[in-house]
């Protein structure tokens, strides 16, 4: 109950009025609130602390959970977390023992019983291990999130400090900025210590940063505290530290690019070399009777539609974790894929299947034309699935291409015009006559709103409505705050323009380094389709010409003719499907969004289908 009261108080403290200064909160009103009903979590917490308080305290000391939870930023008592973990482990153990007892009573193989019981008994250990390692995972996530946004935060902090804004007010602004995500949470933690526990800003920042998992963030904040307390030049310190952070970020991007290249090279190597090796093995096993015990049609299907896709999904996850992430989510392509693409895919598959007579392959009459028909139906459904999302993503990227560089140039010109003595608003109106590429319509809408008396913040908010480009939104948010809070001096705008150029350089540097790796999935996808079908045709022709395969009751050549169409069908359909997945990898490498791969997936699906159509004619297929 006390914790819920604290949550309500924090919510009131962070709630802003629609009109008013940042950080202003609504007055507290005394209203009657009925007592809150006890939730299931409250009941579990009571049970956990009642039965596991003693062991929980020992667990906290043994694994230093207090420091781990503090570094992870988790707002929970270490004793409560440990008690919850012990309770959940006990529940998992009870369920596992109950299910193990039921399995032991079943009349099944002893090997299956032993394997099932051992698997169930591992569940409590897994629950306990995951619970202990979860704070460590949160520490890594917190560190990566803060370091991704740290250049923006350092630039914002320096710009606001140059305008004479105190650190407490800067943190209040950061706590309400949508362009930050991880740093916003850090600012809220500091403000909680200031407003709830009564700490002064410098002490709250020091206590918060001293155990922070990000060394760069910790050094920035602790160095700032030291500079303020010793009476040093705060602006000089912040500018030097910000430059160091930008330089470190550029070096880190080189490391990220190298890691991504390693992921891509390993994936393409495995997808091509391993795929071809297994395709040869499964092909020979399927059409050659001597290999029937080591492989066959089922293993080929499992490899094509389970193993390779899982490997691609694993690579996508690894790339996603390695790439820097932005706080601005762009989910519109995925919504279109779900609400429009899925119905289109369900419609496209049967239509193309019957239009191309691909259903003949499902009935057993497997010819080159029926294989291409079924593959075309699969490709059409996959293309229809991602086509709406690809269109939305292309339109958005066409609208925002070059906005980062244009914004940096605009801020540079704004700082120069501001030096003439014009107000920031008049300077923006004057620059509206210039051409800034894709940024021009935005600047002109802002200037039109300013000319009729709209505030800078409201004018920018209206002009940027619907845009999801993080660089654009962050720089314009910084511009609004530098004018509203920092006074909009020429020195402040000049510093903002300088940092905007540095941020653009960081983004462009990463894209330049990753551009060459985008084409590797293209080569891998086409090579797999062509090589697998050519190897199948060569192997089948060799075996048919020499009659190397034999089987009881059947001629070797007849058995090859029966198995060959099935293998060709699996290789073709599997090649189209895995090429589509490789397209997603290419887009993820290119632009860090999975939606960027929708277009590449469409292109690779078509290319693989055309390649398969040109290669199937070299395989001696006979329908059965």
Secondary structure, DSSP 8 states (H G I E B T S, - for coil): -HHHHHHHHHHHHH---SSS-TT----------------HHHHHHHHHHHHHHHHHHHHHHHHTHHHHHHHHT--S-HHHHHHHHHHHHHHHHHHHHHHHHHHHHS-S-HHHHHHHHHHHHHHHHHHHHHHHHHHHHHHHHHHHHHHHHHHHHHHHHHHHHHTT--HHHHHHHHTT-TT-SHHHHHHHHHHHHHHTS---HHHHHHHHHTT-S-HHHHHHHHHHHHHHHTT--HHHHHHHHHHHHHHHHHHHHHHHHHHHHHHHHHHHHIIIIIHHHHHHHHHHHHHSGGGTTT--HHHHHHIIIIIHHHHHHHHHHHHHHHS---SS---HHHHHIIIIIHHHHHHHHHHHHHHTTTHHHHHT---HHHHHHHHHHHHHHHHHHHHHHHHHHHHHHHHHTTHHHHHHHHHHHHHHHHTTT--HHHHHHHHTTS--GGGHHHHHHHHHHHHTT--HHHHHHHHTTT---HHHHHHHHHHHHHHHTTTT-HHHHHHHHHHHHHHHHHHHHHHHHHHGGGGHHHHHHHHHHHHHHHHHHHHHHHHHHHT---BTTB-HHHHHHHHHHHHHHHHHHHHHHHHHHHHHHHHHHHHS-GGGHHHHHHHHHHHHHHHHHHHHTTS-----
